């Protein structure tokens, strides 16, 4: 029983850690509501209020970062773009290979809670539950 519990705990911890270590070429943001500037982050998105600005943002992602994920934010929705280098007519070009519109805000843009805090809280909660289970088992065996 103890080996199974240990395997489950290790699997759960790996399940929490692996997604945080795997990332794409980059995740960038641009907003239809900003006239100029920005750095491409969620807190300071690039301006892409017209097609010329949007094309400039795509070129920056291609040339500087080699591709990535772009979220174009509107008032009540966003469009997700996947930008990659691909071969077309025996030439390598950087282009949008996928796009889809969604309601609301992009994923992972909620409250800015540090990942180590969330992971530490989950591990502490798990340890408390394990200790409580062991204490209950000892109490039951003593009776």
N, C-alpha and C positions, 0 to 999 in steps of 0.2 A: 504494500500500500504506500509506503514511504517513497519508493522509487517512482511510482506513477505520479505522485504529488510533485516530486522534484522535477520530473520531466514536463509536467503541465506548467509549472512556474517558469522554467527555463524557456519553454515555447512561448509563453505569454510575454516575457521580457524581450525575447528576440523579435516578436511581432510588433512590439512598441518601438524598438530601436532601429530596425531595418528601414522603415519608410523615411525616417529622419536623415539617414545617411545617403539615400538614393535621391539624386536630383537631376533635373534636365540641364540643358546648356544654360538656362537662365529663365527666370520669370520676370516679366516686365509689365508695366502699366502705362497706359496713356488715357487721357480724359478728353471727352468732347466738350467739357465745360471750361477748359483752360485755354487762354488765348496764346500763351507763349511760355517757353522755359520748361523746367522740370528736370528730374534726374532719372526717371524711369521706375522709381519705387512707388509703392502704394501711397505713402505719405507725400510724395512729391512726383506725381506722374508727369510724363511728357505731354505736351500739348498736341492734340490731333483733332482740332475742331473742323478741319477741312481735309480734302483728299491729298493736297500737297504736303501738309504737315504729317499726315498718316504715312504717306510714301517715304518721307524723310525718316520717320521713326523705324519703319521696316528696314530701310537701308542701314541705319545705325546698328540695328540688331544683327543684320547680316554681316556687315563689315567689321564691326568691333567685337561682337560676341560669337559669331559663327552660327547664329540661329537661336531659337528659344521659343518660349511661350509668351504671348502678348495678350493682355486683357484690355480691351477698349471699353472704357466705362462711360455709360450714359446716365441720365437722371434715374431711371428705374430699371435698367437692365445693363447687360454687358455682352460683348462678343469675344469669344475665345478664339485666338488664332495660333496655329502651330506653324512656325517659320523654319524652314530647313533648306540646306543646299541639296539640289537634285540635278540629275542629268536630263537635259532636254535637247534633242537634235545634236547629240555629241558635244554639248557644251554644259558646263556646270553653272547653274544659276541658283540664286537664292530667291525663294518664293514662298508664298503661303500655301501650305499643303493641306490644311484643314481649317475650317471655321464653322462656328456654331453660336447662335444667340441664346442667351438664358435670361430669365427674370432675376431681379435682385442684385446682389453684389457678388464679386468673385469669391471663390473658396479661400479659406485661411486668411480672411481679412477682418475677422471679428476682433474681440478684445485682445490686446497685445499682452498675453500671459506668457512668460518665459517657459520654453519647453522643459528645461531642467526642473522647474518648480512643479509642473504637472507630473512629470515622471517620478520625481521624488515623493510627491504626495501619494501617487498610486502605489509605489513600493512600500511606503510607510504604512498605508492602509492595509496592504496585503500582509505585511509582517505582523501588524496588530491582530489581524484575523487568525493567523497561524498560531500566535502565542495564546490567544484566547481559546482556540481549539485544543491546544495541548494542555492548558490549565483545566479545561472542562474534562478532558480525558483522565487526567490524574485525579481529579475530584471524584469522578465516577468510579475509578478503580479503587479508591480508598473506601468507598461505601461498600 
